[in-house]
């Protein structure tokens, strides 16, 4: 896992070093630079920071072909690089490294051109400089697990793994994008291609970009998109599907066990991480497997006991730590200032602590990320049938009355408490079905945002990305449409970015077997009826893992990975008036929300936490 940066046009070697220095946490083991001034008026400079995982001796970057015609900087892991190398060698390519996946990109580009990306299985963001063609090719993995930011400047082009690195280039401004701020409060993240900065964009996951160095022309195209393929179900019976699912997940775990450095596992006590540990334990000595979990002092959030029980069940070398308010307060400013694009998911705090805890022993960790998004694991999926009936039967005036009455329910700080679920569900049900998911998942309601920004907001403009996803769904089924929302939007734009930032700020690589290309393709063909069955979420995954996972895991309700942010916010400081002004927020309204929350008169945890995250992030030196 690494950090990459570069630019075409004006800039010095010192500018490039400043950019790569900002990425040191992504690659503390090594660094390198490349410069080519052979093109008139458009010098090319590429930089790299390395976290060494595979081929420790031979994988240094920037890497060139023997003739110097191609140069690459690459962040990520290619899990099928051994198979690709064999195919390329059969076609006559000669490799100089022993088993570097980076060199596979160079020869793969020479053999297949842009078609290379469609053959890759892994997580990646890379830039290939084709000297003879006079162009850059930039690409990002299918879901967008590895980030890639860029800026088109007046005289050139700049890119990097993080926006913080781009801001070290003198031609890139840190002016905030007012529209992106609105999107952030609506979704809890800024959807690509926007970033929080006006002059910086993100290459979306599943996309590649070509930059012509002679003309400056940029072309972006999508090479992959997660879509339901329910019209083409897999052959065989449901039992066959469960067996194939278990095989594919086991294969995905096997692929992600390859590393030349120590490797461990996150273990929460949920079915996803437990399944990964179970399948790994069937392939290696469990006593050699290090597992890690994080606990909380608040019982409704704590899963450390069940995680420890699963570690004993499989016989792993288990380690646990605890996050409390005092520790969160100490680590939060540095963590949030380390973000390059805001994420309003409070679980970034325990995720980062867990990553730092594991990094003491290992350099790579496997996680259960992706299972909920592929197999309908969230409460929102269970709510869809009720929501559809409510939307059809309850008129607007009655909904407003029900919502007002719900405000009188006693408030609880417990994890996913009943009053929280009711109020959040009603918030979404005030919107059209296309807006349900962002309304349920976003940090702020449309009404609160209008008050906070002092303006009238058009829900169709605010949630335009969600509307487009809902309308373009390959299936009319609400569950399938919601799966596409999670898989094509929420997963790549929020959850995977959260995992990337939390882990890379601790210099840890996190791998996600559930996002294996073959497993994802199979899951997309399964009908909604086996993902949600008789009210049971992730039914087919539970059936598949029943031979290997104890019933106490399969049958326990989903707890979720969160923190008691509602209570903790009462001990945090309100963002300053200057911070509110920079973000376009009405500070008096923000003060009122903060006061009501502290006194228990209202629950504004999402909105207030989002404001704290963004104000702290933008307050860095």
For each residue, the residues with C-beta under 8 A, 3 or more apart:
1: 26 27 51 53 75 76 77 504 509
2: 26 27 48 49 50 51 61 73 74 75 76 161
3: 20 23 24 25 26 27 48 49 75 160 161 162 165 504
4: 23 46 47 48 49 61 73 74 75 125 126 127 159 160 161
5: 16 19 20 23 46 47 48 73 159 160 161 165 166
6: 16 44 45 46 47 73 127 158 159 160
7: 11 15 16 19 44 45 156 157 158 159 169
8: 42 43 44 45 136 156 157 158 211 213
9: 41 42 43 153 155 156 157 171
10: 155 156 171
11: 7 15 16 43 45 156 158 169 170 171
12: 15 16
13: 16 17 33 35 45
14: 17 18
15: 7 11 12 18 19 168 169 170
16: 5 6 7 11 12 13 19 20 33 45 46 47
17: 13 14 20 21 33 47
18: 14 15 21 22 168 169
19: 5 7 15 16 22 23 47 160 165 166 168 169
20: 3 5 16 17 23 24 31 33 47 48 49 165
21: 17 18 24 168
22: 18 19 160 162 164 165 167 168
23: 3 4 5 19 20 26 27 49 160 161 162 165
24: 3 20 21 27 28 31 49
25: 3 28 338 504 505 506 507
26: 1 2 3 23 49 51 75 161 162 504 507
27: 1 2 3 23 24 30 31 48 49 50 51 507
28: 24 25 49 51 507
29: 50 51 52
30: 27 48 49 50 52 60
31: 20 24 27 47 48 49 50
32: 47 48 50 60 61 62
33: 13 16 17 20 45 46 47 48 62
34: 44 45 46 47 62 64 71 73 129
35: 13 43 44 45 46
36: 39 43 44 45 71 129 131
37: 43 44
38: 131
39: 36 42 43 44 134 213 214
40:
41: 9
42: 8 9 39 156 213 214
43: 8 9 11 35 36 37 39
44: 6 7 8 34 35 36 37 39 129 136 213
45: 6 7 8 11 13 16 33 34 35 36
46: 4 5 6 16 33 34 35 62 71 73 127 129
47: 4 5 6 16 17 19 20 31 32 33 34 62 73
48: 2 3 4 5 20 27 30 31 32 33 61 62 73
49: 2 3 4 20 23 24 26 27 28 30 31
50: 2 27 29 30 31 32 59 60 61
51: 1 2 26 27 28 29 363 507 509
52: 29 30 56 59 260 261
53: 1 77 259 260 261 363 364 509
54: 59 77 81 99 100 101 258 259 260
55: 58 59 97 98 99 100 101 260
56: 52 59 260 261
57: 98
58: 55 96 97 98 99 100 103
59: 50 52 54 55 56 63 97 100 101 102
60: 30 32 50 63
61: 2 4 32 48 50 72 73 74 102
62: 32 33 34 46 47 48 71 72 73
63: 59 60 71 72 74 100 102 103 106
64: 34 68 70 71 72 106
65: 68 69 70 71 106 107 110
66: 94 96
67:
68: 64 65 71 131
69: 65 130 131 132
70: 64 65 106 109 110 128 129 130 131
71: 34 36 46 62 63 64 65 68 128 129 131
72: 61 62 63 64 102 105 106 109 126 127 128 129
73: 2 4 5 6 34 46 47 48 61 62 126 127
74: 2 4 61 63 101 102 105 124 125 126 127
75: 1 2 3 4 26 124 125 126 146 161
76: 1 2 122 123 124 125 126 141 145 146
77: 1 53 54 101 122 123 124 509 511
78: 81 84 101 104 105 120 121 122 124
79: 121 122 255 256 258 516
80: 83 84 119 120 121 122 255
81: 54 78 84 85 99 100 101 104 122
82: 85 86 99
83: 80 86 87
84: 78 80 81 87 88 104 108 119 120
85: 81 82 88 89 95 99 103 104 107
86: 82 83 89 90
87: 83 84 90 91
88: 84 85 91 93 95 104 107 108 111
89: 85 86 92 93 94 95
90: 86 87
91: 87 88 111
92: 89
93: 88 89 107 110 111
94: 66 89
95: 85 88 89 100 103 107
96: 58 66 103
97: 55 58 59 100 102 103
98: 55 57 58
99: 54 55 58 81 82 85
100: 54 55 58 59 63 81 95 97 103 104
101: 54 55 59 74 77 78 81 104 105 122
102: 59 61 63 72 74 97 105 106
103: 58 63 85 95 96 97 100 106 107
104: 78 81 84 85 88 100 101 107 108
105: 72 74 78 101 102 108 109 116 126 128
106: 63 64 65 70 72 102 103 109 110 128
107: 65 85 88 93 95 103 104 110 111
108: 84 88 104 105 111 112 116 119 120
109: 70 72 105 106 112 113 116 128 130 137
110: 65 70 93 106 107
111: 88 91 93 107 108 116
112: 108 109 115 116 119
113: 109 116
114: 117 137 208 210 223
115: 112 118 119
116: 105 108 109 111 112 113 119 120
117: 114 120 139 208 223 224
118: 115 223 224
119: 80 84 108 112 115 116
120: 78 80 84 108 116 117 124 141
121: 78 79 80 255 516 517 518
122: 76 77 78 79 80 81 101 141
123: 76 77 141 143 145 146 511 512 515
124: 74 75 76 77 78 120 139 140 141 146
125: 4 74 75 76 138 139 140 141 146 147 148 161 203
126: 4 72 73 74 75 76 105 138 139
127: 4 6 46 72 73 74 136 137 138 159
128: 70 71 72 105 106 109 136 137 138
129: 34 36 44 46 70 71 72 135 136
130: 69 70 109 133 134 135 136 137
131: 36 38 68 69 70 71 134
132: 69
133: 130
134: 39 130 131 212 213 214
135: 129 130 210 211 212 213
136: 8 44 127 128 129 130 157 209 210 211 213
137: 109 114 127 128 130 208 209 210 211
138: 125 126 127 128 148 150 159 203 208 209 210 211
139: 117 124 125 126 203 207 208 209 223
140: 124 125 144 146 147 148 203 204 205 206 207 208
141: 76 120 122 123 124 125 144 145 146 205 206
142: 205 206 224 226 515 517 520
143: 123 205 206 226 487 491 492 496 515
144: 140 141 147 192 204 205 206 492 493 496 497
145: 76 123 141 205 492 496 499 500 512 515
146: 75 76 123 124 125 140 141 161 500
147: 125 140 144 161 162 202 340 341 497 500
148: 125 138 140 159 160 161 202 203
149: 159 160 161 162 163 165 166 195 200 201 202 203 340 341
150: 138 157 158 159 160 166 200 201 202 203 209
151: 157 158 159 166 169 171 172 199 200 201
152: 157 201 216 218
153: 9 156 157 158 171 172 199
154: 171
155: 9 10 171
156: 7 8 9 10 11 42 153 171 216
157: 7 8 9 136 150 151 152 153 211 216 218
158: 6 7 8 11 150 151 153 166 169 171 172
159: 4 5 6 7 127 138 148 149 150 151 166
160: 3 4 5 6 19 22 23 148 149 150 163 165 166
161: 2 3 4 5 23 26 75 125 146 147 148 149 165
162: 3 22 23 26 147 149 165 166 340
163: 149 160 166 167 195 196 197 200 340 341
164: 22 167 168 338 340
165: 3 5 19 20 22 23 149 160 161 162 168 340
166: 5 19 149 150 151 158 159 160 162 163 169 172 200
167: 22 163 164 172 174 197 200
168: 15 18 19 21 22 164 165
169: 7 11 15 18 19 151 158 166 172
170: 11 15
171: 9 10 11 151 153 154 155 156 158
172: 151 153 158 166 167 169 199 200
173: 197 198 199
174: 167 197
175: 197 198 199
176: 180 181 196 197 198 582 583 618
177: 180 181 194 195 196 197 198
178: 181 182 584
179: 182 183 194
180: 176 177 183 184 190 194 195 196 197 198
181: 176 177 178 184 185 196 583 584 614
182: 178 179 185 186 449 453 457 462
183: 179 180 186 187 190 191 194 462
184: 180 181 187 188 189 190 196 342 344 610 614
185: 181 182 344 442 443 444 449 452 607 610
186: 182 183 438 442 444 446 449 462 463
187: 183 184 190 191 438 441 442 465 493 494
188: 184 343 344 345 441 442 443 494 606 610
189: 184 341 342 343 344 345 493 494 497
190: 180 183 184 187 194 195 196 341 342 493
191: 183 187 194 465 489 493
192: 144 201 202 203 204 205 493
193: 201 202 203 204
194: 177 179 180 183 190 191 201 202
195: 149 163 177 180 190 200 201 202 341
196: 163 176 177 180 181 184 190 341 342 614 617 618
197: 163 167 173 174 175 176 177 180 200
198: 173 175 176 177 180
199: 151 153 172 173 175
200: 149 150 151 163 166 167 172 195 197
201: 149 150 151 152 192 193 194 195
202: 147 148 149 150 192 193 194 195 341
203: 125 138 139 140 148 149 150 192 193 207 208 209 220
204: 140 144 192 193 207 222 492
205: 140 141 142 143 144 145 192 492
206: 140 141 142 143 144 222 223 224 225 226
207: 139 140 203 204 220 221 222 223
208: 114 117 137 138 139 140 203 220 221 223
209: 136 137 138 139 150 203 218 219 220
210: 114 135 136 137 138 218 219 220
211: 8 135 136 137 138 157 216 217 218
212: 134 135 215 216 217 218
213: 8 39 42 44 134 135 136 216
214: 39 42 134
215: 212
216: 152 156 157 211 212 213
217: 211 212
218: 152 157 209 210 211 212
219: 209 210
220: 203 207 208 209 210
221: 207 208
222: 204 206 207 225
223: 114 117 118 139 206 207 208
224: 117 118 142 206
225: 206 222 488
226: 142 143 206 484 487 488 520 524
227: 474 484 488 524
228: 473 474 475 480 483 484 524
229: 232 474 521 524 525
230: 233 474 475 477 480 525 526 527 528
231: 474
232: 229 525
233: 230 525 526 527
234: 240 241 244 522 525 526
235: 240
236: 239 240 241 244
237: 240 241
238: 241 242 530 540 543
239: 236 242 243
240: 234 235 236 237 243 244
241: 234 236 237 238 244 245 526 530 540 544
242: 238 239 245 246 540 543 544
243: 239 240 246 247 544
244: 234 236 240 241 247 248 522
245: 241 242 248 249 519 522 523 540 541 544
246: 242 243 249 250 279 544 545 547 548
247: 243 244 250 251
248: 244 245 251 252 516 518 519 522
249: 245 246 252 253 275 276 279 513 514 516 519 544
250: 246 247 253 254 279 282 283
251: 247 248 254 255 516 518 519
252: 248 249 255 256 513 514 516 518 519
253: 249 250 256 257 276 279 280 283 366 513
254: 250 251 257 283
255: 79 80 121 251 252 258 513 516
256: 79 252 253 366 511 513
257: 253 254 263 280 283 284 366
258: 54 79 255
259: 53 54 262 263 363 364
260: 52 53 54 55 56
261: 52 53 56 362 363 364
262: 259 290 361 362 363 364
263: 257 259 362 363 364 365 366
264: 289 290 291 292 358 361 362 364 365 366
265: 273 276 277 280 289 290 291 292 316 365 366 367
266: 273 291 292 293 354 358 365 366 367 368 510
267: 273 274 277 291 292 293 307 310 311 316 318
268: 272 273 274 293 303 307 368 561
269: 273 274 293 303 304 305 306 307 309 310 553 556 559
270: 273 274 303 368 553 558 559
271: 274 275 368 371 538 541 542 545 549 553 554
272: 268 275 276 368 369 370 371 372 377 514
273: 265 266 267 268 269 270 276 277 367 368
274: 267 268 269 270 271 277 278 310 368 545 549 553
275: 249 271 272 278 279 368 371 541 545 548 549
276: 249 253 265 272 273 279 280 366 367 368 513 514
277: 265 267 273 274 280 281 289 291 310 311 314 316
278: 274 275 281 282 314 545 548 549
279: 246 249 250 253 275 276 282 283 513 548
280: 253 257 265 276 277 283 284 289 366
281: 277 278 284 286 289 314 315 316
282: 250 278 279 548
283: 250 253 254 257 279 280
284: 257 280 281 288 289
285: 288 289
286: 281 289 314 315 316
287: 315 316 317
288: 284 285 317
289: 264 265 277 280 281 284 285 286 314 316 317
290: 262 264 265 316 317 318 319 358 361 362
291: 264 265 266 267 277 307 311 316 317 318 319
292: 264 265 266 267 318 319 320 354 357 358 365
293: 266 267 268 269 303 304 307 308 311 318 319 320 354
294: 304 320 321 322 323 350 353 354 357
295: 302 303 304 305 320 321 322 323
296: 301 302 304 322 323 324 350 563 564
297: 302 322 324
298: 301 302 413 414 415 564 567
299: 302
300: 414 415 416 417
301: 296 298 415 559 562 563 564
302: 295 296 297 298 299 305
303: 268 269 270 293 295 306 307 559
304: 269 293 294 295 296 307 308 320 322
305: 269 295 302 308 309
306: 269 303 309 310 552 553 556
307: 267 268 269 291 293 303 304 310 311 318 320
308: 293 304 305 311 312 318 320
309: 269 305 306 312 313 552
310: 267 269 274 277 306 307 313 314 550 553
311: 267 277 291 293 307 308 314 315 316 318
312: 308 309 315 318
313: 309 310 550
314: 277 278 281 286 289 310 311
315: 281 286 287 311 312
316: 265 267 277 281 286 287 289 290 291 311
317: 287 288 289 290 291
318: 267 290 291 292 293 307 308 311 312
319: 290 291 292 293 357 358 361
320: 292 293 294 295 304 307 308
321: 294 295 353 354 357
322: 294 295 296 297 304 327
323: 294 295 296 327 328 349 350 353 563
324: 296 297 327 328
325: 328 329 568 571
326: 329 330
327: 322 323 324 330 331 353
328: 323 324 325 331 332 349 563 568
329: 325 326 332 571 572
330: 326 327
331: 327 328 334 335 349 352 353
332: 328 329 335 336 349 616
333: 336 337 616
334: 331 337 338
335: 331 332 338 339 348 349 352 502 505
336: 332 333 339 612 613 616 617
337: 333 334 616 617 619 620
338: 25 164 334 335 501 505 620
339: 335 336 342 343 501 613 617
340: 147 149 162 163 164 165 501
341: 147 149 163 189 190 195 196 202 497
342: 184 189 190 196 339 610 613 614 617
343: 188 189 339 348 494 497 498 501 613
344: 184 185 188 189 443 606 609 610 613 614
345: 188 189 348 494 495 498
346: 349 562 563 565 609
347: 350 351 498 561 562 563
348: 335 343 345 351 352 498 501 502
349: 323 328 331 332 335 346 352 353 563
350: 294 296 323 347 353 354 561 563
351: 347 348 354 355 498 499 502 503 561
352: 331 335 348 349 355 356 501 502 503 505 506
353: 294 321 323 327 331 349 350 356 357
354: 266 292 293 294 321 350 351 357 358 502
355: 351 352 358 359 365 502 503 505 506 508 510
356: 352 353 359 360 506 508
357: 292 294 319 321 353 354 360
358: 264 266 290 292 319 354 355 361 362 365 508
359: 355 356 362 363 506 507 508
360: 356 357
361: 262 264 290 319 358
362: 261 262 263 264 290 358 359 365 508
363: 51 53 259 261 262 263 359 507 508 509
364: 53 259 261 262 263 264 508 509 510 511
365: 263 264 265 266 292 355 358 362 503 508 509 510 511
366: 253 256 257 263 264 265 266 276 280 510 511 512 513
367: 265 266 273 276 499 510 511 512
368: 266 268 270 271 272 273 274 275 276 371 512 514
369: 272 495 496 499 510 512 514 515
370: 272 373 374 491 512 513 514 515
371: 271 272 275 368 374 375 377 514 538 541
372: 272 375 376 377 378 486 538 558
373: 370 377 483 486 487 490 491 495
374: 370 371 483 487 514 519 520 523
375: 371 372 523 531 537 538 540 541
376: 372 381 479 482 483 528 531 532 537 538
377: 272 371 372 373 381 537 538 558
378: 372 381 382 486 537 558
379: 382 383 416 421 558
380: 383 384 436 437 440 441 482
381: 376 377 378 384 479 482 531 532 537
382: 378 379 385 532 535 537
383: 379 380 386 387 425 440
384: 380 381 387 388 436 478 479 482
385: 382 388 389 478
386: 383 389 390
387: 383 384 390 391 425 428 429 433 436
388: 384 385 391 392 433 478
389: 385 386 392 393
390: 386 387 393 394 429
391: 387 388 394 429 433
392: 388 389
393: 389 390
394: 390 391 398 399 402 429
395: 398 399
396: 399 400
397: 400 401
398: 394 395 401 402
399: 394 395 396 402 403 426 429 430
400: 396 397 403 404 430
401: 397 398 404 405
402: 394 398 399 405 406 426
403: 399 400 406 407 423 426 427 430
404: 400 401 407
405: 401 402 408
406: 402 403 409 419 422 423 426
407: 403 404 423 602
408: 405
409: 406 419 422 423
410: 419
411: 419 600 603
412: 417 418 419 420
413: 298 417 564 566 567
414: 298 300 417
415: 298 300 301 559 560 562 564
416: 300 379 420 421 559 560 562
417: 300 412 413 414 420 421
418: 412 421 422
419: 406 409 410 411 412 422 423 603
420: 412 416 417 423 424 603
421: 379 416 417 418 424 425
422: 406 409 418 419 425 426
423: 403 406 407 409 419 420 426 427 603
424: 420 421 427 428 440
425: 383 387 421 422 428 429 440
426: 399 402 403 406 422 423 429 430
427: 403 423 424 430 439 440 445
428: 387 424 425 431 435 436 437 439 440
429: 387 390 391 394 399 425 426 436
430: 399 400 403 426 427 439
431: 428 434 435 436 439 446 459 463
432: 435 436 459
433: 387 388 391 436 470 478
434: 431 463 466 467 470 471
435: 428 431 432 438 439 459 463 466 467
436: 380 384 387 428 429 431 432 433 439 440
437: 380 428 440 441 466 482 485 486 490
438: 186 187 435 441 442 463 466
439: 427 428 430 431 435 436 442 445 446 463
440: 380 383 424 425 427 428 436 437
441: 187 188 380 437 438 490
442: 185 186 187 188 438 439 445 606
443: 185 188 344 606 607 609 610
444: 185 186 448 449 452 606 607 610
445: 427 439 442 448 449
446: 186 431 439 449 450 457 459 462
447: 450 451
448: 444 445 451 452 593 604 607
449: 182 185 186 444 445 446 452 453 457 462
450: 446 447 453 454 455 456 457
451: 447 448 454 586 589
452: 185 444 448 449 585 586 589 590 593 607
453: 182 449 450 457 584 585 586
454: 450 451 586 589
455: 450
456: 450
457: 182 446 449 450 453 461 462
458: 461 462
459: 431 432 435 446 462 463
460: 463 464 467
461: 457 458 464
462: 182 183 186 446 449 457 458 459
463: 186 431 434 435 438 439 459 460 466 467
464: 460 461 467 468
465: 187 191 468 469 489
466: 434 435 437 438 463 469 470 485 489
467: 434 435 460 463 464 470 471
468: 464 465 471 472
469: 465 466 472 473 481 484 485 488 489
470: 433 434 466 467 473 481 485
471: 434 467 468
472: 468 469
473: 228 469 470 476 480 481 484
474: 227 228 229 230 231 480 484
475: 228 230 480 481 528
476: 473 480 481
477: 230 480 481 528
478: 384 385 388 433 481 482
479: 376 381 384 482 483 528 531 532
480: 228 230 473 474 475 476 477 483 484 528
481: 469 470 473 475 476 477 478 484 485
482: 376 380 381 384 437 478 479 485 486
483: 228 373 374 376 479 480 486 487 528 531
484: 226 227 228 469 473 474 480 481 487 488
485: 437 466 469 470 481 482 488 489 490
486: 372 373 378 437 482 483 489 490 491
487: 143 226 373 374 483 484 490 491
488: 225 226 227 469 484 485 491 492
489: 191 465 466 469 485 486 492 493
490: 373 437 441 485 486 487 493 494 495
491: 143 370 373 486 487 488 494 495 496
492: 143 144 145 204 205 488 489 495 496 497
493: 144 187 189 190 191 192 489 490 497
494: 187 188 189 343 345 490 491 497 498
495: 345 369 373 490 491 492 498 499
496: 143 144 145 369 491 492 499 500 512
497: 144 147 189 341 343 492 493 494 500 501
498: 343 345 347 348 351 494 495 501 502
499: 145 351 367 369 495 496 502 503 510 512
500: 145 146 147 496 497 503 504 510
501: 338 339 340 343 348 352 497 498 504 505
502: 335 348 351 352 354 355 498 499 505 506
503: 351 352 355 365 499 500 506 508 509 510
504: 1 3 25 26 500 501 507 508
505: 25 335 338 352 355 501 502
506: 25 352 355 356 359 502 503
507: 25 26 27 28 51 359 363 504
508: 355 356 358 359 362 363 364 365 503 504
509: 1 51 53 77 363 364 365 503
510: 266 355 364 365 366 367 369 499 500 503
511: 77 123 256 364 365 366 367
512: 123 145 366 367 368 369 370 496 499 515
513: 249 252 253 255 256 276 279 366 370 516 519
514: 249 252 272 276 368 369 370 371 374 519
515: 123 142 143 145 369 370 512 519 520
516: 79 121 248 249 251 252 255 513 519 520
517: 121 142 520 521
518: 121 248 251 252 521 522
519: 245 248 249 251 252 374 513 514 515 516 522 523
520: 142 226 374 515 516 517 523 524
521: 229 517 518 524 525
522: 234 244 245 248 518 519 525 526
523: 245 374 375 519 520 526
524: 226 227 228 229 520 521
525: 229 230 232 233 234 521 522
526: 230 233 234 241 522 523 530 531 540
527: 230 233 530 531
528: 230 376 475 477 479 480 483 531 532
529: 532 533
530: 238 241 526 527 533 539 540
531: 375 376 381 479 483 526 527 528 537 538 539 540
532: 376 381 382 479 528 529 535 536 537 539
533: 529 530 536 539 540
534: 539
535: 382 532
536: 532 533 539 542
537: 375 376 377 378 381 382 531 532 558
538: 271 371 372 375 376 377 531 541 542
539: 530 531 532 533 534 536 542 543
540: 238 241 242 245 375 526 530 531 533 543 544
541: 245 271 275 371 375 538 544 545
542: 271 536 538 539 545 546 549 554
543: 238 242 539 540 546
544: 241 242 243 245 246 249 540 541
545: 246 271 274 275 278 541 542 548 549 554
546: 542 543 549 551 554
547: 246
548: 246 275 278 279 282 545
549: 271 274 275 278 542 545 546 553 554
550: 310 313 553 554
551: 546 554 555
552: 306 309 555 556
553: 269 270 271 274 306 310 549 550 556
554: 271 542 545 546 549 550 551
555: 551 552
556: 269 306 552 553 559
557:
558: 270 372 377 378 379 537
559: 269 270 301 303 415 416 556
560: 415 416
561: 268 347 350 351
562: 301 346 347 415 416 565
563: 296 301 323 328 346 347 349 350 568
564: 296 298 301 413 415 567 568
565: 346 562 568 569 605 609
566: 413 569 597 603 605
567: 298 413 564 570 571
568: 325 328 563 564 565 571 572
569: 565 566 572 597 598 605 608 609 612
570: 567 597 598
571: 325 329 567 568
572: 329 568 569 612
573:
574: 590 591 594
575: 579 580 590 611 612 615 616
576: 579 580 615
577: 580 581 587
578: 581 582
579: 575 576 582 583 615 618 619
580: 575 576 577 583 585 586 587 590 611 615
581: 577 578 584 585 587
582: 176 578 579 618
583: 176 181 579 580 611 614 615 618
584: 178 181 453 581
585: 452 453 580 581 589 590 611
586: 451 452 453 454 580 589 590
587: 577 580 581 590 591
588: 591 592
589: 451 452 454 585 586 592 593
590: 452 574 575 580 585 586 587 593 594 611
591: 574 587 588 594 595
592: 588 589 595 596
593: 448 452 589 590 596 597 602 604 607 608
594: 574 590 591 597 598 604 608
595: 591 592 598 599
596: 592 593 599 601 602 604
597: 566 569 570 593 594 600 601 602 603 604 605 608
598: 569 570 594 595
599: 595 596
600: 411 597
601: 596 597
602: 407 593 596 597
603: 411 419 420 423 566 597
604: 448 593 594 596 597 607 608
605: 565 566 569 597 608 609
606: 188 344 442 443 444 609 610
607: 185 443 444 448 452 593 604 610 611
608: 569 593 594 597 604 605 611 612
609: 344 346 443 565 569 605 606 612 613
610: 184 185 188 342 344 443 444 606 607 613 614
611: 575 580 583 585 590 607 608 614 615
612: 336 569 572 575 608 609 615 616
613: 336 339 342 343 344 609 610 616 617
614: 181 184 196 342 344 583 610 611 617 618
615: 575 576 579 580 583 611 612 618 619
616: 332 333 336 337 575 612 613 619
617: 196 336 337 339 342 613 614 620
618: 176 196 579 582 583 614 615
619: 337 579 615 616
620: 337 338 617
621:
